[in-house]
Amino acid sequence: MKIYIIIFILYLFVIKISGQTIEYSYDATGNRILRQIITLQSNNVDSLLSEHYFNDKKDTSNKSVHDYAGEYKINIFPNPVNANLHIIIENYTDKTNISYTLNDNNGKQIKHEVVYSKIFNIDFLNFPDGNYILNLYINNEKKEYKIIKI
């Protein structure tokens, strides 16, 4: 029995750990307004413990959002943003209709644009720090994302 316990403990040192969390946000009436997939990966148990449990530093790294709108994969980064928010739409063709609106925290539309490229940027440099809502329309399918300007 002791040998099985020792083998199990040794096995824990070499396995890879990865996880995925799907986060949902809802408005006051119960409608889903945001779906965000967060992927966590680590090479082994030791690095997972050292990074997440024994590190007291606040995580200030930039995150990216990965989502799908039908057959289109959406990558939005960095979030939080300081100057430019980069958006990449994979599987884009000339027949893909893409547009977006950017609203401030009060719901006021501050920017609207029709996009004709699979890679585009939104300039946040002149906007004040705060929360913004990005409504992305791909072939009339709406996706909503919370963007933080720092």
C-alpha positions as CSV (number, residue, x, y, z in Angstrom):
1,M,0.0,0.0,0.0
2,K,2.9,2.4,0.8
3,I,4.3,1.9,-2.7
4,Y,1.0,3.0,-4.2
5,I,1.0,6.2,-2.2
6,I,4.6,6.9,-3.1
7,I,3.9,6.3,-6.8
8,F,0.8,8.6,-6.6
9,I,2.8,11.4,-5.0
10,L,5.6,11.1,-7.6
11,Y,2.9,11.1,-10.3
12,L,1.6,14.5,-9.0
13,F,5.0,16.1,-9.6
14,V,5.0,15.3,-13.4
15,I,1.4,15.7,-14.4
16,K,0.2,18.8,-16.3
17,I,-2.7,20.8,-15.0
18,S,-4.9,22.9,-17.1
19,G,-8.3,24.4,-16.4
20,Q,-11.0,26.4,-18.1
21,T,-13.6,28.6,-16.5
22,I,-16.6,30.0,-18.3
23,E,-17.8,33.3,-16.7
24,Y,-21.2,34.7,-17.4
25,S,-22.5,38.2,-16.6
26,Y,-26.1,39.1,-16.3
27,D,-28.0,42.4,-16.3
28,A,-30.6,43.4,-13.7
29,T,-33.4,41.6,-15.6
30,G,-31.6,38.3,-15.8
31,N,-30.4,38.6,-19.5
32,R,-26.9,37.3,-20.2
33,I,-24.8,40.1,-21.3
34,L,-21.3,38.6,-21.3
35,R,-19.7,35.2,-21.8
36,Q,-16.0,35.0,-21.2
37,I,-13.8,31.9,-21.4
38,I,-10.8,32.0,-19.2
39,T,-8.1,29.4,-19.7
40,L,-5.5,28.6,-17.1
41,Q,-2.5,26.4,-17.7
42,S,0.5,25.3,-15.8
43,N,3.4,23.0,-16.6
44,N,3.1,21.0,-13.4
45,V,1.8,21.0,-9.8
46,D,4.8,22.8,-8.4
47,S,4.6,25.8,-10.6
48,L,0.8,26.0,-10.0
49,L,1.4,26.1,-6.3
50,S,4.2,28.6,-6.5
51,E,2.4,30.9,-8.9
52,H,-1.1,30.9,-7.4
53,Y,-0.8,30.0,-3.8
54,F,2.5,31.4,-2.6
55,N,2.7,34.5,-4.7
56,D,1.3,37.6,-2.9
57,K,1.7,39.9,-5.9
58,K,-1.4,41.2,-7.6
59,D,-2.0,39.9,-11.1
60,T,-1.7,43.0,-13.4
61,S,-1.1,41.1,-16.6
62,N,-3.1,41.8,-19.6
63,K,-5.8,39.3,-20.5
64,S,-7.3,38.4,-23.8
65,V,-10.9,37.4,-24.5
66,H,-11.5,34.5,-26.8
67,D,-15.1,33.9,-28.0
68,Y,-17.1,32.6,-30.9
69,A,-19.8,34.1,-33.1
70,G,-21.0,31.2,-35.2
71,E,-18.0,30.1,-37.3
72,Y,-16.0,33.1,-36.4
73,K,-13.4,33.1,-33.6
74,I,-13.0,36.4,-31.8
75,N,-9.8,37.5,-30.1
76,I,-9.9,40.8,-28.1
77,F,-6.7,42.0,-26.3
78,P,-5.4,43.6,-24.1
79,N,-8.1,44.0,-21.5
80,P,-7.5,46.2,-19.5
81,V,-6.5,48.5,-22.3
82,N,-4.3,51.6,-22.1
83,A,-4.0,52.8,-25.7
84,N,-5.2,50.4,-28.4
85,L,-7.6,47.5,-28.2
86,H,-6.8,44.9,-30.8
87,I,-9.5,42.7,-32.3
88,I,-8.9,39.7,-34.6
89,I,-11.8,37.9,-36.3
90,E,-10.7,34.5,-37.6
91,N,-12.4,32.9,-40.7
92,Y,-13.2,36.4,-42.0
93,T,-14.2,36.7,-45.7
94,D,-15.2,39.6,-47.9
95,K,-18.8,38.7,-47.3
96,T,-18.5,39.0,-43.5
97,N,-20.3,42.0,-42.2
98,I,-18.6,43.4,-39.1
99,S,-19.4,46.6,-37.1
100,Y,-19.1,47.7,-33.5
101,T,-20.4,50.3,-31.1
102,L,-18.5,51.4,-28.0
103,N,-20.6,52.6,-25.1
104,D,-19.5,54.3,-21.9
105,N,-20.5,53.0,-18.5
106,N,-23.8,55.0,-18.6
107,G,-24.8,53.4,-21.9
108,K,-24.0,56.4,-24.1
109,Q,-22.7,55.5,-27.5
110,I,-19.3,57.1,-28.0
111,K,-18.1,55.3,-31.1
112,H,-19.6,53.4,-34.1
113,E,-17.7,51.9,-37.0
114,V,-18.2,49.4,-39.9
115,V,-15.1,47.3,-40.3
116,Y,-13.8,45.8,-43.5
117,S,-10.8,43.8,-42.2
118,K,-10.2,40.8,-40.0
119,I,-7.8,42.7,-37.8
120,F,-8.7,46.1,-36.4
121,N,-7.9,48.4,-33.5
122,I,-10.0,50.7,-31.3
123,D,-8.1,53.8,-30.0
124,F,-8.8,54.3,-26.3
125,L,-6.0,56.8,-25.8
126,N,-8.3,59.9,-25.6
127,F,-11.0,58.2,-23.5
128,P,-11.0,58.6,-19.7
129,D,-10.3,55.6,-17.4
130,G,-13.3,53.5,-16.7
131,N,-15.5,50.7,-17.9
132,Y,-16.8,50.5,-21.5
133,I,-19.2,48.1,-23.3
134,L,-18.1,46.9,-26.7
135,N,-21.0,45.6,-28.9
136,L,-19.5,43.6,-31.7
137,Y,-21.8,42.7,-34.6
138,I,-20.8,39.9,-37.0
139,N,-23.3,39.1,-39.7
140,N,-26.1,40.5,-37.4
141,E,-25.1,38.4,-34.4
142,K,-24.4,40.6,-31.4
143,K,-21.6,39.9,-28.9
144,E,-21.1,42.2,-25.9
145,Y,-17.8,42.6,-24.0
146,K,-16.8,44.7,-21.0
147,I,-13.6,46.6,-21.6
148,I,-11.6,48.3,-18.9
149,K,-9.5,51.4,-19.7
150,I,-6.7,52.2,-17.3
